[in-house]
Amino acid sequence: MDIYYFSYTGTSKEIAEWLSKKFNLKPKEIRTYKFPYLIWLFLSFIPYLPFKATFEPPFNDTIILCFPKWTFNCPPITYFLKKIRCRKLILIISYKGWGKKLYEHLYLKLASKVAKEIKITFIKQKLWKRGIYKNLESEFYKFVY
Ligand SMILES: Cc1cc2nc3c(=O)[nH]c(=O)nc-3n(C[C@H](O)[C@H](O)[C@H](O)COP(=O)(O)O)c2cc1C
């Protein structure tokens, strides 16, 4: 299994690092340009627009991908998903609390071209910080193994 993350303010990184410890893995970062908030905000309004990112190639058939909810699109994640193929894909999306349904729809559609089996989970940033998701990994054991 590979665990990837893209994070702008650190939450998705924390989630990826926490899960990596549970699964005894090293998380892989998806890197891109450090644009200011307003530029990312603008780009996040265009569904499926990719923005070039760099990452180590995946070596496994199962991928966990942690990233933030950005309006309708997180461009470096869209880029990543357009570049890879795998069998099982888990999307873990951290967000502040609004607009989940449409984002879920958009990314499930994109993920359906990437993987045969997909699981998607949203995590509220505030609740993560409070430690509410302590058993997060148990949700995935059955799916992964
Ligand atoms: C460009 C941008 C757009 C965002 N859009 C949303 C949104 O539509 N809904 C929401 O709940 N949070 C939104 N957020 C907040 C992030 O999803 C939330 O803070 C997330 O936990 C950040 O993850 P990160 O720390 O890994 O970057 C947005 C943040 C940014 C920077």
The ligand as an SDF file (V2000), in Angstrom:
LIG
                    3D

 31 33  0  0  0  0  0  0  0  0999 V2000
   -8.6750   27.1970   -1.8660 C   0  0  0  0  0  0  0  0  0  0  0  0
   -9.4280   26.5850   -0.6980 C   0  0  0  0  0  0  0  0  0  0  0  0
  -10.7740   26.2340   -0.8620 C   0  0  0  0  0  0  0  0  0  0  0  0
  -11.4780   25.6470    0.1950 C   0  0  0  0  0  0  0  0  0  0  0  0
  -12.7950   25.2860    0.0020 N   0  0  0  0  0  0  0  0  0  0  0  0
  -13.4790   24.6670    1.0120 C   0  0  0  0  0  0  0  0  0  0  0  0
  -14.8330   24.2420    0.8270 C   0  0  0  0  0  0  0  0  0  0  0  0
  -15.4410   24.4250   -0.2290 O   0  0  0  0  0  0  0  0  0  0  0  0
  -15.4620   23.6050    1.8690 N   0  0  0  0  0  0  0  0  0  0  0  0
  -14.8490   23.4000    3.0870 C   0  0  0  0  0  0  0  0  0  0  0  0
  -15.4810   22.8300    3.9790 O   0  0  0  0  0  0  0  0  0  0  0  0
  -13.5550   23.8030    3.2890 N   0  0  0  0  0  0  0  0  0  0  0  0
  -12.8670   24.4170    2.2840 C   0  0  0  0  0  0  0  0  0  0  0  0
  -11.5640   24.8150    2.4840 N   0  0  0  0  0  0  0  0  0  0  0  0
  -10.9260   24.5110    3.7820 C   0  0  0  0  0  0  0  0  0  0  0  0
  -10.1050   23.2300    3.7170 C   0  0  0  0  0  0  0  0  0  0  0  0
  -10.7650   22.1810    3.0520 O   0  0  0  0  0  0  0  0  0  0  0  0
   -9.7970   22.7270    5.1320 C   0  0  0  0  0  0  0  0  0  0  0  0
   -9.2270   23.7690    5.8810 O   0  0  0  0  0  0  0  0  0  0  0  0
   -8.8610   21.5330    5.0750 C   0  0  0  0  0  0  0  0  0  0  0  0
   -8.9210   20.8180    6.2930 O   0  0  0  0  0  0  0  0  0  0  0  0
   -7.4160   21.9770    4.8080 C   0  0  0  0  0  0  0  0  0  0  0  0
   -6.5920   20.8470    4.6270 O   0  0  0  0  0  0  0  0  0  0  0  0
   -4.9960   21.0280    4.5870 P   0  0  0  0  0  0  0  0  0  0  0  0
   -4.6340   21.6050    5.9570 O   0  0  0  0  0  0  0  0  0  0  0  0
   -4.4640   19.6540    4.4030 O   0  0  0  0  0  0  0  0  0  0  0  0
   -4.6530   21.9670    3.4840 O   0  0  0  0  0  0  0  0  0  0  0  0
  -10.8390   25.4160    1.4480 C   0  0  0  0  0  0  0  0  0  0  0  0
   -9.4920   25.7880    1.6080 C   0  0  0  0  0  0  0  0  0  0  0  0
   -8.7950   26.3740    0.5480 C   0  0  0  0  0  0  0  0  0  0  0  0
   -7.3460   26.7620    0.7380 C   0  0  0  0  0  0  0  0  0  0  0  0
  1  2  1  0
  2  3  1  0
  2 30  2  0
  3  4  2  0
  4  5  1  0
  4 28  1  0
  5  6  2  0
  6  7  1  0
  6 13  1  0
  7  8  2  0
  7  9  1  0
  9 10  1  0
 10 11  2  0
 10 12  1  0
 12 13  2  0
 13 14  1  0
 14 15  1  0
 14 28  1  0
 15 16  1  0
 16 17  1  0
 16 18  1  0
 18 19  1  0
 18 20  1  0
 20 21  1  0
 20 22  1  0
 22 23  1  0
 23 24  1  0
 24 25  2  0
 24 26  1  0
 24 27  1  0
 28 29  2  0
 29 30  1  0
 30 31  1  0
M  END
$$$$
